Amino acid sequence: MLRRIASGIFLLTGIAIGLGAFGHDSNAARLAIAFAKVSDLDAQTVSIVLAVWHFCSGCMLVFGAICIRIWWRARQGRADFAPADLIAVLYVASGALTVAYTGMRFFWVFVVLGITLFVSSLPLRARPAPP
């Protein structure tokens, strides 16, 4: 039963990470408007920041897809959790450091997603008991 619950939580966390890409990218227009209000920024700098912004959104989508793929392979008993562990570490570290640097509590979401991803993977790593 614990394995089934952990599996659902792992899947939902992977989906949340992937869907985060759309929330992140939807703010690109607001970012462009904010940059337009700053007169001493050149157009190339703004273009580079926006390109990196879109790239980060793409990374979130790919991270979510990786987690979903790991979940699928775990159901078949042949998952490698190393990529999910790296994603979890990145989310925890970047979330905590961003909160420390900016003071914006929103970034605790990344910490929660990273911890949830890792903790929910633990029961999935164990070999299921034979029936």
C-alpha positions as CSV (number, residue, x, y, z in Angstrom):
1,M,0.0,0.0,0.0
2,L,2.9,2.4,0.9
3,R,4.5,1.7,-2.5
4,R,1.2,2.5,-4.3
5,I,0.8,5.8,-2.4
6,A,4.4,6.7,-3.0
7,S,4.0,5.9,-6.7
8,G,1.1,8.3,-7.0
9,I,2.9,11.1,-5.1
10,F,6.0,10.6,-7.3
11,L,3.9,10.8,-10.4
12,L,2.0,13.9,-9.3
13,T,5.2,15.6,-8.3
14,G,6.7,14.9,-11.7
15,I,3.6,16.3,-13.3
16,A,3.7,19.4,-11.1
17,I,7.4,19.9,-12.1
18,G,6.5,19.6,-15.7
19,L,3.5,21.9,-15.5
20,G,5.6,24.5,-13.7
21,A,7.2,25.2,-17.1
22,F,3.9,26.7,-18.3
23,G,3.5,28.9,-15.2
24,H,7.1,30.0,-15.5
25,D,7.0,30.8,-19.2
26,S,3.7,32.6,-18.9
27,N,5.6,35.3,-16.9
28,A,7.9,36.0,-19.8
29,A,5.6,38.7,-21.1
30,R,5.5,40.5,-17.7
31,L,9.3,40.3,-17.6
32,A,9.6,41.9,-21.1
33,I,7.2,44.7,-20.0
34,A,9.3,45.3,-16.9
35,F,12.5,45.4,-18.9
36,A,10.9,47.9,-21.3
37,K,10.5,50.3,-18.4
38,V,14.2,50.3,-17.7
39,S,15.9,52.7,-20.1
40,D,19.5,51.8,-19.6
41,L,19.2,48.1,-20.7
42,D,20.2,47.3,-24.3
43,A,18.0,45.1,-26.5
44,Q,20.6,42.4,-26.7
45,T,20.8,42.0,-22.9
46,V,17.0,41.8,-22.7
47,S,16.9,39.2,-25.5
48,I,19.5,37.0,-23.7
49,V,17.6,37.2,-20.4
50,L,14.4,36.2,-22.2
51,A,16.1,33.4,-24.1
52,V,17.4,32.0,-20.8
53,W,14.0,32.5,-19.2
54,H,12.4,30.3,-22.0
55,F,15.3,27.8,-21.7
56,C,14.5,27.4,-17.9
57,S,10.9,26.8,-18.7
58,G,12.0,24.1,-21.2
59,C,14.2,22.5,-18.5
60,M,11.3,22.3,-16.1
61,L,9.2,20.6,-18.8
62,V,12.0,18.1,-19.5
63,F,12.6,17.5,-15.8
64,G,8.9,16.6,-15.4
65,A,9.1,14.3,-18.4
66,I,12.2,12.6,-17.0
67,C,10.3,12.0,-13.7
68,I,7.3,10.6,-15.4
69,R,9.5,8.3,-17.4
70,I,11.2,7.1,-14.2
71,W,7.8,6.5,-12.7
72,W,6.8,4.5,-15.7
73,R,9.9,2.4,-15.6
74,A,9.6,2.0,-11.8
75,R,6.2,0.4,-12.4
76,Q,8.0,-2.2,-14.5
77,G,10.6,-2.7,-11.9
78,R,13.5,-1.3,-13.9
79,A,13.9,2.4,-12.9
80,D,17.1,4.3,-12.3
81,F,16.4,7.0,-9.8
82,A,19.7,8.9,-10.2
83,P,18.2,11.5,-12.6
84,A,15.3,12.1,-10.2
85,D,17.7,12.4,-7.3
86,L,19.7,15.1,-9.2
87,I,16.5,17.0,-10.1
88,A,15.5,16.8,-6.4
89,V,18.9,18.1,-5.2
90,L,18.7,20.9,-7.8
91,Y,15.2,21.9,-6.7
92,V,16.0,21.8,-3.0
93,A,19.3,23.7,-3.4
94,S,18.1,26.4,-5.8
95,G,14.8,26.9,-3.9
96,A,16.5,27.3,-0.5
97,L,19.3,29.5,-1.9
98,T,16.8,31.7,-3.8
99,V,14.8,32.2,-0.6
100,A,17.9,33.1,1.2
101,Y,19.1,35.5,-1.5
102,T,15.7,37.2,-2.3
103,G,13.6,36.5,0.7
104,M,10.7,35.5,-1.5
105,R,8.8,32.7,0.2
106,F,7.4,31.5,-3.1
107,F,10.6,29.6,-3.8
108,W,9.9,27.2,-0.9
109,V,7.7,25.5,-3.5
110,F,10.9,24.2,-5.2
111,V,12.2,22.9,-1.9
112,V,8.9,21.1,-1.2
113,L,8.9,19.6,-4.7
114,G,12.5,18.4,-4.5
115,I,11.9,16.8,-1.0
116,T,8.7,15.2,-2.1
117,L,10.2,13.8,-5.3
118,F,13.1,12.2,-3.3
119,V,11.1,11.0,-0.3
120,S,8.3,9.5,-2.5
121,S,11.0,7.6,-4.6
122,L,12.3,5.7,-1.5
123,P,9.6,3.1,-1.3
124,L,9.8,2.7,-5.1
125,R,13.4,1.7,-5.0
126,A,12.8,-1.3,-2.8
127,R,12.0,-4.5,-4.6
128,P,8.4,-5.4,-4.2
129,A,7.7,-8.5,-2.0
130,P,6.7,-11.6,-4.0
131,P,3.0,-12.4,-3.8
